[in-house]
Amino acid sequence: WGANNAGQLGLDDLANRSTPVALALPRPAVAIAAGLSHSVAVLDDGTVFAWGVNTFGQLGNGNRNSLIVAVPAQVTGITTAISAAAGNDHTLALLADGTVVAWGANASGQLGNGSFKLSRVPVATGAQDVARVRAGGDMSMAITNHRVVLAWGRNADSQLGLGATFTGNVPTPTGIFVDAVDAAASQRLLLTVGSDGLVRGAGANETGSLGDGTTTARNVF
């Protein structure tokens, strides 16, 4: 349900919905993710389907001609996915072996493959031993089995938490926080949850969005 101007509801039309409507998938879904104008589902056989806007290849099907896909289309080459995450215009999938692949927009290095070139098919990120994937805006995160948060992508607001000396975007995964159990991000900030139950954040804070009682931006957690 919701906006459907780019076919992101997967219902084979562009009409908005104000109530839930069942989506047809070839098999039961075990995980889902939503980006800015695209949607993703991981099925119980390890395949991944995506639909919606495809301007930057965020649907992962290699198609350069269809900028809007209003029905679920299979992502190329993935058969062992267990979960997924979606940012503005990019997508991540966690595979059963603990590695992470990504596809879509990459101007901020959010695909984590060492480049800033978009990819219309999945590429390896270099992240390993991963338990969870998360994405927000133009950045990506992975939480390893050893509770290390890896993050990469947009860092214009220091949301990667790498400190004042770091000024560029990270095109490959970088460890930023240890002993974390989860993470989340928006366009301009990143939050982590530690095993101690505390939430820590970095990035823009002019409206108090980091929750630390100030409106001062932070470049470390």
C-alpha angles and dihedrals in degrees: 000000000000133000116006105173091127098036091259091147090063094225097127094253140068098240119125119237127213095188131044116277122191115250120217114233127169092238138009115290120234099182137017139191135186127209130186094289105350136073134210136198130189111210128213092256093059097257122127128220126192137182142176129057116010104180093126097030093263091148091064097219097118093241114143096177106054107072091175124038111185097186129054112277125189118253112236120261103352119127104146105050119141101177143000143205133198134204129186096298106350138072137210131200127195112215127211092253091060096256125123130222127192141189141179131050117015109171090123096040092258092146090064096216097121096263141082096224120112119243127209092197130047118282129187116260098200091239113133139180089030124169100178139015127207135175138188133175106327097336137086136209139192128189112209127215086254090058097251116144112222116195136178140164133052115028104164090125095038088252091148088071094227096136138251096298094061111085107159137067119267115237093187132046114280126191110238108160134027129209095027126150099188145357140198136188142193128192095289110017143047128211128196131193116214127208085251088067094247123133116221127184145186134193136046116008109165092126095040093260093147089062096223095124094258139083093224119121118240128212096187133043 
